[in-house]
Amino acid sequence: MRGIYIHIPFCHQICHYCDFNKVFFENQPVDEYIETIDKELSLLKQSGADFTKVETVFFGGGTPTALTAKQLERLLEIVHSYINVKALTEFSTEANPDELTMDKLNVLKNGQVKRLSLGVQSFDADLLKKIGRSHSPKQAIEVVNNARRAGFENISIDMIYALPGQTQAQWKDTLDQALALELPHYSGYSLIVEPKTVFYNLMNKGRLPLPGEDEETVMFAELIDRMERAGKSQYEISNFAIPGSESIHNMIYWENDEYAGIGAGAHGYLNGVRYANIAPLKRYMEHVGTGELPRKEENTVTLQESMEEEMFLGLRKTEGVSIQHFAEKFGITMDEKYGAVIQNLMQKDLLELHENRIRLTRNGIFKGNEAFQQFLG
C-alpha cells in the first residue's frame, strides 16, 4: 500500500453539503475512538500489511482539527508507532480555519505533519453562513498566516462554486482573495448535492436556488483561467498547484494504486479488494474490539473493473493515462481494449493523444463525466 487515510468523523458544525461519515463532537467517545484507530492499525499490520512501503498519510473527516491539541498529539503518537513518518513523501491533514489554533498547529508541526488542507470554501461571509460553515473570511486569512508562522509552507485551500445563490461576482472575489494568499496549492469543486444532506432536503422542497449549468461552466472556466494566470498548473480536474506541490496522497487514488482506509466509514483498496469500514461509531469500535478488521463491504476488483478504473480515474489527471503503463499493467494494449471508444471520444474533441498518453482535451475537461462513462461496462 502506498498511502494510509485515517478518518476522524467528529465535527463541531455540520456543513449543509457534507455527506461524509460524521457526528457532532459533543458527548462522543473521542478518546476511545482514537485508541480504536490504534487497534485497527495493529490488526491491519497483523493481517500482513507492509507499513514500510507507505508514502503518504492523510487525516480526513469529519474534521480532524475538531480534536483537542492533546487528542491530536495522541493520534500522532499512534501513527508514529507504526510508520517511519520522517520517510514519508507527504503527511497531510484537513483542517477548519476556526479550529486550527496555534497550539494545534504546533502539535501538528512537532508530529511531522507537513501539509495542511484548509476547508475555506468561500471568502463571502453570507455564503459561508448559507452553507453551514462556522468560520469567517477573516479567520481563513488569519489561519494561513498562523500556519506560516508555525513553519508550514505546503498549504492548500478548498473552494466550492455553484453554491446556492452564488453570483459570478462572488466567485471572482473568492478567487481574488484566495490567490492573494499566494499558496502553493488550490482545489476548486463544483457543488454536488448529495442525499442525506441539508441541501438535498431543501432541493426536494424547491428551496435551493442553484446556479444553472451554464453559470456553473462559466465559474469553472474562471477558476481554470485565473489559476493558470497565477502560475498554478491544473494537474487534475479540480486541483491546481505550483510544480512540486501536487497532492501526492490524492494522486494515489487517481493512479489507481492501493491504500488503507482506517476509521469508521473509511474506504480502502488493498490486495485487489476495495472495502468500506463499518460507519456507526459504536458498532465500528465494538467490531475492532473483537479483534477483527471492521469491514462492512468488500469487493474483489476484477480485471475488467481495474481497467475501467485505470481509465476514468487516470483521465482526471491532466497528463492523462500512459499507454505504455496500461499495457504493462494489464497485458493488453489500450488500443485493443478501448480503441473504438478512444477514437469516438477523439472525434468529439473530448480526448487527445499527447506524448504517448491519452488525456482530456480542454473541451473534455468541461465534459469529463461524458468521457468517463464511455469506459464503464
C-alpha positions as CSV (number, residue, x, y, z in Angstrom):
1,M,0.0,0.0,0.0
2,R,1.2,3.4,-0.9
3,G,-1.0,5.5,1.4
4,I,-3.0,5.5,4.6
5,Y,-6.2,7.5,5.1
6,I,-7.4,8.0,8.7
7,H,-10.9,9.1,9.2
8,I,-11.8,11.5,12.0
9,P,-15.7,11.7,12.0
10,F,-16.1,14.4,14.6
11,C,-17.4,17.9,13.8
12,H,-18.4,20.9,15.9
13,Q,-20.6,22.1,13.0
14,I,-22.3,20.0,10.2
15,C,-22.0,21.6,6.8
16,H,-25.1,21.6,4.7
17,Y,-23.5,19.9,1.7
18,C,-21.5,17.2,3.5
19,D,-22.4,13.5,3.1
20,F,-19.2,12.1,4.6
21,N,-19.5,9.9,7.8
22,K,-19.6,12.4,10.6
23,V,-21.1,13.1,14.1
24,F,-21.3,16.1,16.4
25,F,-18.3,16.2,18.6
26,E,-20.1,16.8,21.9
27,N,-20.7,13.8,24.1
28,Q,-18.9,11.4,21.8
29,P,-16.3,8.8,22.9
30,V,-13.5,10.7,21.1
31,D,-10.6,9.3,23.2
32,E,-11.9,5.8,22.9
33,Y,-12.2,6.3,19.1
34,I,-8.6,7.4,18.9
35,E,-7.5,4.2,20.7
36,T,-9.6,2.2,18.4
37,I,-7.6,3.7,15.5
38,D,-4.5,2.2,17.2
39,K,-6.2,-1.2,17.4
40,E,-7.3,-1.2,13.8
41,L,-3.8,-0.3,12.6
42,S,-2.5,-3.2,14.7
43,L,-5.0,-5.6,13.2
44,L,-4.0,-4.3,9.7
45,K,-0.4,-5.0,10.4
46,Q,-1.2,-8.4,11.8
47,S,-3.0,-9.2,8.5
48,G,0.2,-8.7,6.6
49,A,0.0,-5.1,5.5
50,D,3.5,-3.7,4.8
51,F,3.8,-0.3,6.5
52,T,7.4,0.2,5.3
53,K,6.2,1.0,1.8
54,V,3.8,3.7,2.9
55,E,4.5,7.0,1.1
56,T,1.6,9.2,2.5
57,V,-0.6,9.6,5.5
58,F,-3.8,11.7,5.3
59,F,-6.1,12.7,8.2
60,G,-9.6,13.4,6.8
61,G,-13.1,13.8,8.1
62,G,-15.3,15.0,9.5
63,T,-12.9,17.4,11.0
64,P,-9.5,16.2,12.3
65,T,-8.9,19.6,13.9
66,A,-12.1,19.2,15.9
67,L,-9.9,17.2,18.2
68,T,-8.2,18.9,21.1
69,A,-4.4,19.5,21.0
70,K,-3.9,16.7,23.4
71,Q,-6.1,14.3,21.3
72,L,-4.2,15.3,18.2
73,E,-1.0,14.6,20.0
74,R,-2.2,11.1,20.9
75,L,-3.3,10.4,17.4
76,L,0.1,11.4,16.1
77,E,1.8,9.2,18.7
78,I,-0.1,6.2,17.3
79,V,0.8,7.0,13.7
80,H,4.5,7.3,14.7
81,S,4.4,3.9,16.4
82,Y,3.5,2.2,13.1
83,I,5.2,4.3,10.4
84,N,8.6,5.9,9.9
85,V,7.0,9.3,9.5
86,K,10.3,11.0,8.5
87,A,10.5,8.7,5.5
88,L,7.0,9.8,4.2
89,T,6.8,11.7,1.0
90,E,3.7,13.6,2.4
91,F,1.9,13.8,5.7
92,S,-1.4,15.8,5.4
93,T,-4.4,16.8,7.5
94,E,-7.6,18.5,6.7
95,A,-8.5,21.5,8.9
96,N,-11.2,24.1,9.6
97,P,-10.0,27.7,9.8
98,D,-11.7,28.5,13.1
99,E,-10.4,25.4,14.9
100,L,-6.8,25.4,14.0
101,T,-5.3,27.2,17.0
102,M,-1.6,27.9,17.4
103,D,-1.5,25.0,20.0
104,K,-2.8,22.6,17.4
105,L,-0.5,23.9,14.7
106,N,2.5,23.4,16.9
107,V,1.3,19.9,17.8
108,L,0.9,19.0,14.1
109,K,4.3,20.5,13.3
110,N,6.0,18.6,16.1
111,G,4.3,15.5,14.9
112,Q,5.9,15.9,11.4
113,V,2.7,16.8,9.6
114,K,3.9,18.7,6.5
115,R,0.8,19.7,4.5
116,L,-2.4,21.5,5.6
117,S,-5.7,21.3,3.5
118,L,-7.9,24.1,4.8
119,G,-11.7,23.9,4.2
120,V,-12.2,27.6,3.3
121,Q,-14.9,27.0,0.6
122,S,-15.7,30.7,0.2
123,F,-14.5,34.2,1.2
124,D,-18.0,35.5,1.2
125,A,-19.4,35.8,4.7
126,D,-23.0,35.4,3.7
127,L,-22.4,32.4,1.6
128,L,-20.4,30.8,4.4
129,K,-23.4,31.1,6.7
130,K,-25.7,29.7,4.0
131,I,-23.6,26.5,3.5
132,G,-23.3,25.9,7.3
133,R,-19.6,26.9,7.7
134,S,-18.7,28.3,11.2
135,H,-15.6,30.4,10.2
136,S,-15.4,33.9,8.8
137,P,-13.3,35.1,5.8
138,K,-11.0,36.9,8.3
139,Q,-10.4,33.7,10.2
140,A,-9.4,31.9,6.9
141,I,-6.8,34.5,6.2
142,E,-5.6,34.5,9.8
143,V,-5.1,30.8,9.9
144,V,-3.0,30.8,6.8
145,N,-0.7,33.5,8.4
146,N,-0.6,31.5,11.7
147,A,0.3,28.3,9.8
148,R,3.2,30.1,8.1
149,R,4.4,31.4,11.5
150,A,4.3,27.8,12.8
151,G,6.6,26.8,9.9
152,F,4.1,25.3,7.4
153,E,4.8,26.0,3.8
154,N,2.7,23.4,2.0
155,I,-0.8,24.8,2.5
156,S,-3.8,24.2,0.3
157,I,-7.3,25.6,0.5
158,D,-10.6,24.1,-0.8
159,M,-13.2,26.3,-2.5
160,I,-16.7,25.4,-3.8
161,Y,-18.5,27.1,-6.7
162,A,-22.1,26.8,-8.0
163,L,-23.3,27.4,-4.4
164,P,-27.0,28.3,-3.8
165,G,-27.5,31.9,-4.8
166,Q,-23.8,32.4,-5.6
167,T,-23.1,35.0,-8.3
168,Q,-20.2,35.3,-10.7
169,A,-19.0,38.4,-8.8
170,Q,-18.9,36.5,-5.5
171,W,-16.9,33.7,-7.1
172,K,-14.4,36.1,-8.7
173,D,-14.0,37.8,-5.3
174,T,-13.3,34.4,-3.6
175,L,-10.7,33.7,-6.3
176,D,-9.2,37.1,-5.8
177,Q,-8.8,36.6,-2.0
178,A,-7.6,33.1,-2.4
179,L,-4.9,33.9,-4.9
180,A,-3.8,36.9,-2.8
181,L,-2.6,34.4,-0.2
182,E,-0.1,33.1,-2.8
183,L,-0.4,29.5,-1.7
184,P,1.2,26.6,-3.5
185,H,-2.0,24.6,-3.9
186,Y,-5.7,25.2,-4.5
187,S,-8.7,22.9,-5.0
188,G,-12.0,24.1,-6.6
189,Y,-15.0,21.9,-6.6
190,S,-18.5,22.3,-8.1
191,L,-21.2,21.7,-5.5
192,I,-22.7,18.3,-5.8
193,V,-26.0,17.9,-3.8
194,E,-25.8,14.5,-2.2
195,P,-28.6,12.5,-0.5
196,K,-28.9,12.7,3.3
197,T,-27.7,16.3,3.4
198,V,-29.4,19.6,4.4
199,F,-29.1,20.8,0.8
200,Y,-30.7,17.6,-0.6
201,N,-33.7,18.1,1.6
202,L,-34.0,21.8,0.6
203,M,-33.7,20.9,-3.0
204,N,-36.5,18.4,-2.8
205,K,-38.7,21.1,-1.3
206,G,-37.8,23.5,-4.1
207,R,-35.9,25.8,-1.7
208,L,-32.3,25.5,-3.1
209,P,-31.6,28.3,-5.7
210,L,-28.7,26.7,-7.5
211,P,-26.9,28.5,-10.4
212,G,-27.7,27.0,-13.8
213,E,-25.4,24.7,-15.8
214,D,-24.2,27.5,-18.0
215,E,-23.4,29.6,-15.0
216,E,-21.5,26.7,-13.4
217,T,-19.5,26.2,-16.6
218,V,-18.5,29.9,-16.6
219,M,-17.4,29.6,-12.9
220,F,-15.3,26.5,-13.8
221,A,-13.7,28.3,-16.7
222,E,-12.9,31.3,-14.5
223,L,-11.2,29.0,-12.0
224,I,-9.0,27.4,-14.6
225,D,-8.1,30.7,-16.3
226,R,-7.3,32.5,-13.1
227,M,-5.2,29.7,-11.7
228,E,-3.3,29.4,-15.0
229,R,-2.5,33.1,-15.0
230,A,-1.3,32.9,-11.4
231,G,1.1,30.1,-12.2
232,K,-0.9,27.3,-10.6
233,S,-1.0,24.4,-13.1
234,Q,-4.1,22.3,-13.4
235,Y,-2.8,18.8,-12.7
236,E,-6.2,17.3,-12.1
237,I,-9.7,18.4,-13.0
238,S,-10.3,20.2,-9.7
239,N,-6.7,20.7,-8.4
240,F,-4.1,23.3,-9.1
241,A,-0.5,23.7,-7.9
242,I,2.9,25.1,-8.5
243,P,5.3,22.3,-9.7
244,G,6.2,20.0,-6.8
245,S,3.2,20.9,-4.6
246,E,0.7,18.5,-6.0
247,S,-1.3,16.3,-3.5
248,I,0.7,13.1,-3.6
249,H,-1.9,11.3,-1.5
250,N,-4.7,12.1,-3.9
251,M,-2.5,11.1,-6.8
252,I,-2.5,7.6,-5.3
253,Y,-6.3,7.5,-5.8
254,W,-6.1,8.8,-9.4
255,E,-3.3,6.5,-10.3
256,N,-5.4,3.5,-9.2
257,D,-2.9,2.4,-6.6
258,E,-3.6,0.8,-3.2
259,Y,-4.1,2.5,0.1
260,A,-5.5,1.6,3.5
261,G,-8.6,3.3,4.9
262,I,-8.7,3.5,8.7
263,G,-11.6,4.6,10.9
264,A,-15.4,4.5,11.0
265,G,-16.8,4.6,7.4
266,A,-13.3,4.8,5.8
267,H,-12.8,3.3,2.4
268,G,-9.6,1.5,1.2
269,Y,-8.1,-0.6,-1.6
270,L,-5.8,-3.4,-0.6
271,N,-4.6,-6.6,-2.3
272,G,-7.1,-6.1,-5.2
273,V,-10.0,-5.6,-2.8
274,R,-12.0,-2.3,-2.3
275,Y,-13.6,-2.1,1.0
276,A,-15.7,0.1,3.3
277,N,-15.5,0.1,7.1
278,I,-18.5,-0.1,9.4
279,A,-19.7,3.5,9.7
280,P,-21.6,3.9,13.0
281,L,-19.1,4.7,15.7
282,K,-20.3,2.3,18.4
283,R,-20.5,-0.6,16.0
284,Y,-17.1,0.2,14.5
285,M,-15.4,0.3,17.9
286,E,-17.2,-2.8,19.1
287,H,-16.1,-4.8,16.0
288,V,-12.5,-3.7,16.3
289,G,-12.7,-4.7,20.0
290,T,-13.5,-8.3,18.9
291,G,-10.1,-8.5,17.2
292,E,-11.4,-8.3,13.6
293,L,-11.0,-5.7,10.9
294,P,-14.2,-3.6,10.8
295,R,-15.2,-4.4,7.3
296,K,-18.8,-3.6,6.2
297,E,-18.3,-4.3,2.5
298,E,-15.6,-5.9,0.4
299,N,-15.4,-6.2,-3.4
300,T,-12.6,-8.0,-5.2
301,V,-11.8,-5.9,-8.2
302,T,-12.0,-7.9,-11.5
303,L,-9.5,-7.3,-14.3
304,Q,-12.3,-5.6,-16.2
305,E,-13.1,-3.3,-13.3
306,S,-9.5,-2.5,-12.8
307,M,-9.0,-1.4,-16.4
308,E,-12.1,0.7,-16.2
309,E,-10.8,2.4,-13.0
310,E,-7.4,2.9,-14.6
311,M,-9.1,5.0,-17.4
312,F,-11.7,7.0,-15.6
313,L,-9.5,7.8,-12.6
314,G,-6.4,8.4,-14.6
315,L,-8.2,10.7,-17.0
316,R,-8.9,13.0,-14.1
317,K,-5.2,13.9,-14.3
318,T,-4.4,16.5,-16.9
319,E,-1.5,14.4,-18.0
320,G,-3.9,11.5,-18.7
321,V,-3.2,7.8,-18.8
322,S,0.1,6.3,-20.0
323,I,-0.4,3.9,-23.0
324,Q,2.8,2.0,-22.1
325,H,1.9,1.7,-18.4
326,F,-1.6,0.4,-19.3
327,A,-0.1,-2.4,-21.5
328,E,2.5,-3.3,-18.9
329,K,-0.1,-3.4,-16.0
330,F,-2.8,-5.4,-17.8
331,G,-1.1,-7.4,-20.5
332,I,-3.3,-5.8,-23.3
333,T,-2.8,-2.6,-25.2
334,M,-5.1,0.3,-24.6
335,D,-5.9,0.3,-28.4
336,E,-7.0,-3.4,-28.2
337,K,-9.2,-2.8,-25.2
338,Y,-10.6,0.7,-25.8
339,G,-9.5,1.7,-29.3
340,A,-13.1,2.3,-30.6
341,V,-14.1,4.2,-27.5
342,I,-11.0,6.4,-27.7
343,Q,-11.4,7.1,-31.4
344,N,-15.1,8.1,-30.8
345,L,-14.1,10.5,-28.0
346,M,-11.3,12.0,-30.1
347,Q,-13.8,12.7,-32.8
348,K,-16.0,14.5,-30.3
349,D,-12.9,16.5,-29.2
350,L,-13.0,15.1,-25.7
351,L,-9.8,13.1,-25.8
352,E,-6.4,13.6,-27.4
353,L,-3.0,11.8,-27.8
354,H,-0.1,13.6,-26.2
355,E,3.4,12.2,-25.6
356,N,2.2,8.5,-25.6
357,R,-0.7,9.4,-23.2
358,I,-4.4,9.6,-23.7
359,R,-5.7,12.7,-22.0
360,L,-8.8,15.0,-21.9
361,T,-8.8,18.0,-24.2
362,R,-9.8,21.4,-22.9
363,N,-13.3,20.7,-24.1
364,G,-13.1,17.2,-22.4
365,I,-12.2,18.8,-19.0
366,F,-15.6,20.5,-19.1
367,K,-17.3,17.3,-20.1
368,G,-15.3,14.8,-18.1
369,N,-18.3,12.7,-17.0
370,E,-19.4,12.2,-20.6
371,A,-15.9,10.8,-21.4
372,F,-15.6,8.7,-18.2
373,Q,-18.9,6.9,-18.8
374,Q,-17.7,5.5,-22.1
375,F,-15.2,3.3,-20.3
376,L,-17.7,1.8,-17.9
377,G,-19.0,-1.6,-18.8
